[in-house]
Amino acid sequence: TRDENILEDSIFQYIRENRCDNDFNLNTMSDQLSMNRNYLARLIKEKTGKTFNDYVNHQRVQLAKELLKDHALTVEAISHRVGFAYAHYFIMRLSQTVAVPACRQARIRRQSKTI
C-alpha cells in the first residue's frame, strides 16, 4: 500500500543519512523511528535480501568505492569516513564485495598500519 511504501522510503532514507556514523545500529535506528527492532530487521531483510548489518555495510562499501578514487585519502581515513571503526574490518568487507588484487590488498594493509 501507499503507507507501506512511504514507511519503507523513510527507513531507507534514514539508513542513507546515518550509515556513516560508526555508532549507527539497529537499536538506535529502531529507537529513533519508534519502531519494533525485530519488525524493522525483518522488513529490511525482506526488501534487500540482507540482514541489517550486511545491508548497512554494503552501503558503506559502495560509498567507500567512490572515495577510493581520491588517492589523497588514506584507507584509514576512508574507513572512518564511511562508518567503519576499524580499517582492517573495512578492508575485509571491501575485499568481500569487490575483487581487490592481492598486491593491492597488501598495499592497503601496509598503508592502514602506518597510521
URTA-V787808 format. One record per residue. N is the residue number from 1. OMEGA is omega in whole degrees, 0 to 359 (none if undefined). Layout:
((N;OMEGA) (N;OMEGA))
This chain:
((1;181) (2;179) (3;178) (4;179) (5;178) (6;178) (7;180) (8;178) (9;181) (10;178) (11;183) (12;173) (13;179) (14;178) (15;180) (16;183) (17;186) (18;185) (19;183) (20;176) (21;184) (22;173) (23;182) (24;178) (25;184) (26;180) (27;180) (28;179) (29;181) (30;176) (31;182) (32;181) (33;182) (34;180) (35;176) (36;183) (37;182) (38;178) (39;180) (40;179) (41;180) (42;179) (43;179) (44;179) (45;180) (46;185) (47;186) (48;186) (49;182) (50;173) (51;178) (52;182) (53;179) (54;179) (55;180) (56;179) (57;176) (58;179) (59;178) (60;180) (61;178) (62;177) (63;181) (64;179) (65;176) (66;181) (67;179) (68;177) (69;178) (70;186) (71;178) (72;181) (73;176) (74;177) (75;179) (76;180) (77;179) (78;182) (79;179) (80;182) (81;182) (82;172) (83;176) (84;181) (85;184) (86;182) (87;182) (88;177) (89;176) (90;180) (91;179) (92;180) (93;179) (94;182) (95;175) (96;185) (97;181) (98;177) (99;178) (100;180) (101;183) (102;180) (103;178) (104;178) (105;180) (106;179) (107;179) (108;180) (109;179) (110;181) (111;183) (112;179) (113;181) (114;182) (115;none))
